[in-house]
Amino acid sequence: MAISLNVYLVTDGNGREAVEFYKKAFGAEVLALQTFGDGPSNPDHPVPPEAKDRIMHASLQIGSSVLMLSDTFPGMPYIVGNHVNVTVNTDTADEAKAIFNQLQDGGEVKMPIQETFWSPAYGMVIDKFGVQFQISCVAANHQ
């Protein structure tokens, strides 16, 4: 079983600026940068024009650590204090689901753990201590 934890920052429409800021401050390498407009289209949930250039996900290599971040989706609240998350990355969907199920005990599920286009098991939960977690299986063969 391999598990890693990362800090995940949520910005309010200035994610691209944050990526450049942290890239310069830490001498970071940008590993990934996707906008909401880059994601697959879904006619049931179209991306509004004002969201297309917002950062859906970015990750930066800083030494041996990875800093991740995304912008809020337009209309979603940006609350200082809730803008820092912990990501939990596992090798298998079963591990991700088991951890998610433990963290949801006494907490609040923000997004049930489910298959997404980037992960076979991804979910968001706030534990009983108020810490927001993003749980994700990072299986290499999932597209």
C-alpha positions as CSV (number, residue, x, y, z in Angstrom):
1,M,0.0,0.0,0.0
2,A,1.4,3.3,-1.1
3,I,-0.1,6.6,0.2
4,S,1.1,10.1,-0.3
5,L,-0.3,13.4,1.0
6,N,-0.1,16.8,-0.7
7,V,-1.2,20.3,0.1
8,Y,-4.0,21.5,-2.2
9,L,-4.7,25.2,-2.5
10,V,-8.0,26.7,-3.8
11,T,-7.8,30.1,-5.4
12,D,-10.6,32.5,-6.4
13,G,-10.0,33.0,-10.2
14,N,-6.3,33.9,-9.8
15,G,-4.9,30.4,-10.1
16,R,-2.7,31.1,-13.1
17,E,-1.2,34.0,-11.2
18,A,-0.6,31.7,-8.1
19,V,1.1,29.1,-10.3
20,E,3.5,31.7,-11.6
21,F,4.1,33.1,-8.2
22,Y,4.9,29.7,-6.6
23,K,6.9,28.7,-9.6
24,K,9.1,31.7,-9.2
25,A,9.2,31.7,-5.3
26,F,10.2,28.0,-5.1
27,G,11.9,27.4,-8.4
28,A,9.1,24.9,-9.1
29,E,8.5,22.9,-12.2
30,V,4.9,23.0,-13.4
31,L,3.9,19.3,-13.8
32,A,0.3,19.9,-15.0
33,L,-2.0,22.8,-15.7
34,Q,-5.6,22.2,-16.9
35,T,-8.4,24.7,-17.2
36,F,-12.1,23.9,-16.8
37,G,-12.3,24.5,-20.6
38,D,-9.7,21.8,-21.2
39,G,-11.9,19.1,-19.6
40,P,-14.3,16.9,-21.6
41,S,-17.5,18.5,-22.5
42,N,-20.8,17.4,-20.9
43,P,-24.0,18.7,-22.3
44,D,-25.8,18.1,-19.0
45,H,-23.2,20.3,-17.2
46,P,-21.7,22.8,-19.7
47,V,-18.8,24.9,-18.6
48,P,-19.9,28.6,-18.6
49,P,-17.7,31.0,-20.6
50,E,-16.4,32.7,-17.5
51,A,-15.0,29.4,-16.2
52,K,-13.2,28.1,-19.3
53,D,-9.9,29.9,-18.4
54,R,-10.0,29.1,-14.7
55,I,-7.6,26.5,-13.4
56,M,-9.3,23.1,-12.9
57,H,-6.0,21.5,-11.7
58,A,-2.4,22.5,-11.5
59,S,0.5,20.7,-9.8
60,L,4.0,22.0,-9.2
61,Q,7.1,20.0,-8.2
62,I,8.9,21.7,-5.3
63,G,11.9,19.7,-4.3
64,S,10.5,16.3,-3.3
65,S,7.0,17.7,-2.7
66,V,4.1,18.5,-5.0
67,L,1.9,21.5,-4.5
68,M,-1.5,21.3,-6.1
69,L,-4.1,24.0,-6.7
70,S,-7.3,24.9,-8.5
71,D,-9.6,27.9,-8.9
72,T,-13.2,27.8,-7.5
73,F,-15.8,27.2,-10.1
74,P,-17.8,30.4,-10.8
75,G,-20.7,30.5,-8.3
76,M,-19.0,28.3,-5.8
77,P,-18.1,30.0,-2.5
78,Y,-14.5,30.9,-1.8
79,I,-14.1,30.9,1.9
80,V,-10.7,31.8,3.5
81,G,-10.0,28.9,5.9
82,N,-11.4,26.3,3.5
83,H,-9.0,27.2,0.7
84,V,-6.3,24.7,1.9
85,N,-7.1,21.0,1.5
86,V,-5.1,17.8,2.0
87,T,-4.9,15.4,-0.9
88,V,-4.6,11.7,-0.2
89,N,-3.2,9.7,-3.2
90,T,-3.4,5.9,-3.3
91,D,-2.4,3.2,-5.7
92,T,-5.7,1.4,-5.8
93,A,-9.4,2.4,-5.8
94,D,-10.0,0.0,-2.9
95,E,-7.5,1.9,-0.8
96,A,-9.0,5.2,-1.7
97,K,-12.5,4.0,-0.8
98,A,-11.4,2.6,2.5
99,I,-9.7,5.8,3.5
100,F,-12.7,7.9,2.3
101,N,-15.1,5.7,4.3
102,Q,-13.0,6.2,7.5
103,L,-12.7,10.0,7.1
104,Q,-16.4,10.4,6.4
105,D,-17.3,8.9,9.9
106,G,-18.7,11.9,11.8
107,G,-17.8,14.2,8.9
108,E,-19.5,15.7,5.8
109,V,-19.2,14.3,2.3
110,K,-18.7,17.1,-0.2
111,M,-18.5,14.7,-3.2
112,P,-19.1,11.0,-2.9
113,I,-16.2,8.8,-4.0
114,Q,-16.7,7.8,-7.6
115,E,-15.0,7.3,-10.9
116,T,-14.0,10.4,-12.8
117,F,-12.2,11.0,-16.1
118,W,-9.0,11.4,-14.1
119,S,-9.3,8.7,-11.5
120,P,-11.1,5.4,-10.9
121,A,-11.9,6.6,-7.3
122,Y,-12.1,10.3,-6.3
123,G,-14.1,12.0,-3.6
124,M,-14.1,15.0,-1.2
125,V,-14.9,14.9,2.5
126,I,-14.6,17.2,5.5
127,D,-13.7,15.1,8.5
128,K,-15.1,15.5,12.0
129,F,-12.2,17.9,12.8
130,G,-13.1,20.3,9.9
131,V,-10.2,19.2,7.7
132,Q,-11.1,19.0,4.0
133,F,-9.6,16.0,2.2
134,Q,-9.5,15.1,-1.5
135,I,-9.1,11.3,-1.8
136,S,-7.8,10.0,-5.2
137,C,-6.6,6.8,-6.7
138,V,-3.8,7.7,-9.0
139,A,-3.8,4.5,-11.1
140,A,-1.4,4.9,-14.0
141,N,-3.6,3.2,-16.5
142,H,-6.8,5.2,-15.9
143,Q,-7.7,7.6,-18.7
